[in-house]
Amino acid sequence: MARLTAEFWVKAYLARLRAEGIPAFVTAHGDDQAGAVMVKLNTLDGQARAFARRWDLETGARRWELLEEGADAEVDAALARQRRMDPDLWVIEVEDRAGRHLLDAPGLSD
């Protein structure tokens, strides 16, 4: 099975969000081919959550897991630490008061 490039996945994710009327922006452009992707959900009330895709070693599945949650500045600091460790990392910021990020939607959750 061919693996999608990071750039292709990011573009598809942004298109899905746009189709639902959810604003999102690339705040860190990682490696186009193989960069990891993290998603920051900003609920526009001073709070945010950051999600990272992780391997489930027992099942081999890839899942979105909560990396950090709290004040927007704290989540930004956590993402900055991740970027210092991995300069190829993409960061997508989603802005939605209702907390929608679509990471649990078919095609994005697996």
Secondary structure as the mmCIF struct_conf table of DSSP 4:
data_model
#
loop_
_struct_conf.conf_type_id
_struct_conf.id
_struct_conf.beg_label_comp_id
_struct_conf.beg_label_asym_id
_struct_conf.beg_label_seq_id
_struct_conf.end_label_comp_id
_struct_conf.end_label_asym_id
_struct_conf.end_label_seq_id
HELX_LH_PP_P HELX_LH_PP_P1 ALA A 2 THR A 5
HELX_RH_AL_P HELX_RH_AL_P1 ALA A 6 ALA A 19
TURN_TY1_P TURN_TY1_P1 GLU A 20 GLY A 21
STRN STRN1 ALA A 24 ALA A 28
TURN_TY1_P TURN_TY1_P2 ASP A 32 ALA A 34
STRN STRN2 VAL A 37 ASN A 42
BEND BEND1 LEU A 44 GLY A 46
STRN STRN3 GLN A 47 TRP A 55
TURN_TY1_P TURN_TY1_P3 LEU A 57 THR A 59
STRN STRN4 ARG A 62 ALA A 71
HELX_RH_AL_P HELX_RH_AL_P2 ASP A 72 MET A 85
TURN_TY1_P TURN_TY1_P4 PRO A 87 ASP A 88
STRN STRN5 TRP A 90 GLU A 95
TURN_TY1_P TURN_TY1_P5 ARG A 97 ALA A 98
TURN_TY1_P TURN_TY1_P6 LEU A 103 ASP A 104
BEND BEND2 ALA A 105 ALA A 105
TURN_TY1_P TURN_TY1_P7 PRO A 106 LEU A 108
#
